[in-house]
């Protein structure tokens, strides 16, 4: 008789939803983890016979999914949650956010804001986030300490800040940061020019050159509002997407954020160049930016992931909320109840985000050989009873409050709803101190 193989962890669950193969739901199965990697997904009885885990976790009333991937956020801006609400985008930015950033945003602000954001995201089942903000070196270091996975945006913007004096300085500092972590298991990098209206042609051309040389994605706000498009036509004679196309930015490494206002020719252009989109429904609604033509984009086979945007414009880092809105808005916008079924919304919040970031060989689905980035959702509560379809429940019923456990790279970071690597009380104290300063 063969002796059981010693492994780090075995997690048994009522349902495992691996995302790949598509529409698969495994009942009474176990995930076997060793060295941070998924080694096997087998029936629970088989796992008990084949493996001897150092830690054995039984989740009889839970669904196990890949960790959620937040494809667009500004983590440190969590400290600005609710600072200036119910305003249109440019008024919100010019008269409230940018002045506050000029006064207060430094390395300490980013440190405390990122820790707060990581705590909120972990409690909501998010294991990986794609960030765009100042002092990315602080975000990188903090994320490593917390144990999360992150794509660190190498920010570029025409405005000077405490972080950098001009676009060349932003890029130099970003490239130096990337060189510090050439192969870190939790970090990847992307260029993050803020938006076409805040970054010059010269800077964008430099970014394209660097991105091609280093094989990094480019993460940019694009076609978010009508005003953005009108301004681009006035100043450049081109809509923003056409301008980026002329500069050579369109391609499979582009992550275009928002993409609310698009004409048919632009959708075809995105398809032709295999671009990716980060859909942020709550932010688009709250800032009255509009409804992105998600079903038209999906019909063309364009890869769309889901993001929360920053907590200053959402005001939650809640991917369950974003999944549900993605599905519901698509139905009403297309007058089709079958648009974006639950399994597709869940894929958009997991594997599609990983594909956009170039991380799909590492994360985004529960597959043998991938990192053990895992979220468990407790279905035992009254509000989730009865359950006819766990995937439907994840999108239309469950909320982040039902997340019980989170693993990143095989490390348990949320245990029965409690943060393992962060101190909740300390985070609240720090956030309250920043609130007083921002109100001064």
N, C-alpha and C positions, 0 to 999 in steps of 0.2 A: 504493500500500500504506500502511495506517495505521500510524503510529509507535506503539510500545508506550508506555503511560501510566506515568509515574514514580510509584511509591508507596513507602511506608516499608518494608513487610515483606510477603513471601509465604512462607507455610508450606505445604509439600506433605506429605501424610501418607498412610499406607496406608489408614486409615479415618478418616472424620470423622463424628461422631455429634452432630448439631445439636440434638436433643431436639424441635425443631419443624422439619418435620412429625413427628408421632408415629411411632415405630418405624422411622425413616429411618436407614440406614447408607450413607454415600457412600464408594465405593472409589476410591483413587487420585485424590483431589481436592486442591484447594488453597484456603486461606483468604487473602484479600487484605486487608491492613490499611493504613490511611492516616489520620493524625491521631488515632490511638487508636480508630478506628471500623472495623468490618467493612464493606468496600466490595463484596466479591464472594466467592462460594463456587462454584468452577467446576472442571471436570476439570483435572488438572495440566498436560496438554499445552496446553490453551487458555490457562491462566494464563501459561505461558511465552511464548506468542505475543502476549498482550494487555498484559502488564505488565512494567515494568522496575523491580524492587525495589532499594532501597538495601541491604536485607538479605534474602537468600534462604536459607531453612532447609529442608532435606530430611529428613524423618523416615519412612524407608521401612518401619520395623517398629513404627510407633506408632499408637495411637488418640488422636484429638483430641476433647475434650469441652468443654462450657462449664466454666468454673471452678466448683468446688464451693462451695456456700453453706452455711455453718454458722449455722443459724437460732437457736441459743441457746448462749451461752457467757459465761464470766466470765474474760476473757483474763488479767488480772493474777494471778488465783489459780493460774496455772501455777507460780508460786514456792512454792505449798503442795502440790504434787503428792506424794502419799504421806504427808502430815503426820499424818493420823489415819485409818487404813483399817479396814475391816471393822466398821463401827458403823452403827446405824440413824440416819436423817436428823436427828432433833431432838437426839439425844445428840451426834452429830457436830458439829452447828451450835453448840449451847449450851455444850458443855464443851471444844471444841477450836477450831473455826473463828472464832466470834465473839470469844473471848478473844484469839486470835492477832491478829485484825484490830485489836482495840482497842489492842494494844501496838505493832504494827509497821506498819500500813498507812498510808502517807503518799504524797505525790506521787512520791517516788523509788522506792518499792516498786512503784507502778503503772507507772512508766516502764520499769523493768527487767522486770517481769512481762509487760507487753504486748509488748515487743520479743522476749522469749523465746517467747511464744505466737505472734506473727506468723511467726517463723522456723519453728516447728514446723508451723504451718498451711500456709505456702507450700510447705514440703517435702512436704506431703501433698496438694497440689493445690487447697487452699482459697484462693479469691480474695476472698471477702466473708464477714464475720462480723457477727452481731448481738449486741452486748455489753450486759451489765448489771453495772456495778460503780461503786465510788467513784472520785472524781477523773476523771470522764469527759473533762474538758478535756485531761488528759494522754494518755488513750487516743486522742482525736481528733488531737492534734498528732503523736503517735508514729506512728499509722497513716498519716498523710499523708507523713511522712518516709520510712517504709518503702515506701510506694507501693501499699498494699493498699486495698481498698474495705471500708467498715464502716458499719453502722447503729449509731450511738452512743446507748446507753440513758441517758436523763435519770433517774437513780436517785432513788427516793423510798422512805423507810423511817421508821418512828416513832422509831428509835433515834438518838441523837446519835453523831457520829464526828469524826475529825480533819477530815473534809471539810465537814460541815455540822452545825448545832446542833439543827435540828428540820425537820419536813416542809416548812414554808414556805421555809426556807433552802435545802433541797435543790432545790425547784422553782425558786426565784429564780435560783440558780446555773446550773441546767440550762437555763433559758430564755435567760439571758445567753449561755451557750455557743452555743446554737443561733443566736442573733442574730449571733455572730461569723462563722459560716460559712453565709450564706444560700443560696448556690448552688455549693458546692464540688463538683467533679466526682467526688470519691472518698467524700464523706460524705453520709449521710442521718441522720435522728434519729428516735427514738421515745421515748415516755414509758415508764419502767421501774419502776413500783411493785413492790416486791419480791414480796409475796404478800398475800392477803387477811388472813392472821393477823398481818402486821407493818405494815399500813397501815390507818388509820382510815377510816370512811365519809366524813368531812369531806374528808380528803385525796383520796380516790378521786373524789369529786364534783368537786373542783377540777381534777383531772387530766382528767376527762371533758370539762369545759368547755374547758380549754386544747387538748386533742386535737381537739375539734370545730372550734375557731377556727383552729388551725394546720394541720389536716388531717394529723395525725401518728398513726402506729400506737401501740398500747398493748401492752406486752410484760410479762407477769406469770406467775409460777409459780402453778399452779392444779391442784387435785385431784391432788396428788402422792402423798399417803399417806392411809390410813384415819384416822390420828390428826388430821390437818388437818380432815377432814370432821367427825369427832366433836366436836372443839373448836369448830368453827363452829356446829354444832347447839346445843351447850351455851351458848355465849356470845351467839349471834344468833338462835337458833331457826330457822336456815336452813342448808342446805348452801351451800358457798362460791359455786358457780355461780349459785344462786338469789339469793344476796345481791347479786352483781354485776349480775345481770339487773334486780333491783329498783332498783339505783342507776343503771341505764341504760348500763352499760359494754359490753354485748354488741353486736357489729356487725362489719362487714367489716374494721375497723381493729384488732380484737383479735387478738393472738398469744398464745394460751394454752399455756403450757409444761407438759409432762408429760401431764396429762389421763389419768391411769392409772385412776382409780376413777370410773366413770360408769354411770348407769342409763339405760334407754331414753329416758325423758323428757328427760334432759339432752342426749343425742345429737340428739334431734329439735330441741331448743332451739338448739343450736349450728348445725345446718343452717338453721333458720329465719332466723337472724341472720347467716348467711354468715361465721362466725368462722373463724379460722385456728388450726392447732395446730402446735407445735414438738415433735416426737417425739424423745426422748432415750433410746434403749433401753439403752445401757451403764450410764448413771447409774441408771436405774430398776432394773436388775438388781443393780448393786453395792450400792445402798442398800436393797435388798429392798423397794422401793416397790411393785412389782408389774408386771404386763404390761398395757400400754395396749390397749384394744379397737380396734386400728388398722383391721382389716378391716371392722368394723361402721361405723366413721366414714367410711371410704372408700366403702362401699356407699351412704352418704347423700350422696356427692359433696362432702364436707367437705375443704377444702384442707389437706394435711399436708405440712410440710417436716421436715427432719431436723436435729438439733443434737447437739453432743457434750456439752453442759453444760461446767462448768469442769473443768480437769485435777485439781482437788482431789477431785473425786467421780467420776472416770471410769476411769482416770487419763490418758487420751490425748485429744489433739485430732485424732482420726483419723476422717474421714468415710467412708473405705473400710470400716473396721470397723463404723460405724453403718449404712451401707447394707446390708451383709451381714446384720447382726443384724436389721435391719428386715424384710428378706425372710424370713429363716429363722424368726423368732419368729412372724410372721404365719401361716406355714404350719402350724406346730405348734399355735398357739393356736386356729386355725380348723379344724384337721384337714383342710386342703385344700392339696395341693401346688401348686395353681395360684394361690394367693393371692399377691399382690404379685410378679408376674414381674419379671425383671431390669430391663426397660426402665422399669417403673413406679418401682422403687426408685431408679434413676438420675434420673428426673424429680423425685422427691421431694427428692433431694439437690442439685438445681439449680434448675429453673424454679419449682417449688412454693415454695421459699424466697424467690425473687425476688417472686413474687406476694404472699406474706404481707407482705413489706416494702414493697410498692408500687413495686418496682424492675424489674418485668418488661418495661417498655419500654426499659430500659437494659441489663439483664444477665439471666442465667439460661438463655439458649439462644444458639446460634450462628446469628444472623440478620443479614441486611444492615441496616445502620443502628444496630445495637446496639454497645455498647462491646466491644472485643476483650479480654474476660476469658476466658482460654483455658488449659486444662491438657492436657499431653501425657503419655501413659503408654507406656512402652517395653515392647513385647510380645516382645522378642527372646530373653528368658531361658528357661532350661530349664523353670522352674516354670510358664510360660505357654504351653508348647508341648505338643500342638498347639492351635490355636484354630479352633473351628468357628463360634463366634458371639462377636464382640468385646464386645457389650453384656453377655452372660452372663458373660464373662471379667472384665469390669470389676467386677461385683458379687460373684461367687463365687470368683474366683481372684486377681485383682490386689490388691496392697496399696500403701500409700503409698510403700513403698520403690521402687516401679516408676515413680514420677512423675519425669519427666526435665526438663520445661520448664513454666514458668508465666508467663503474661502477664496484666497487669492494665491495662486502658485502653490496650492496645497496647504497654506497657512490659515488657520482659523482666525478671522478678524472680527466676527460678530458671533457671539455664542448665546443662544436663547434671548436674542434681542439686545444683549449687552455688548458694548464696545470693548475689545480686548486691548488694543494698543493706544487708545485715547481716553482721556479723563473728561467725562461729560460736564462735571461741575466746574472744572478749570476752564473749559471752553466757554461756558456761559459767562463766567466772571470776566474773561478777556473780551468777549463780544460786548458785554455791557459797558466796559471801559471805553471801547471804541465808539459806542453809541453816544456816550457823553461828549467825546471829543468832536464827533461829526455834528453834533447839535450845537456846539459852542459858536 
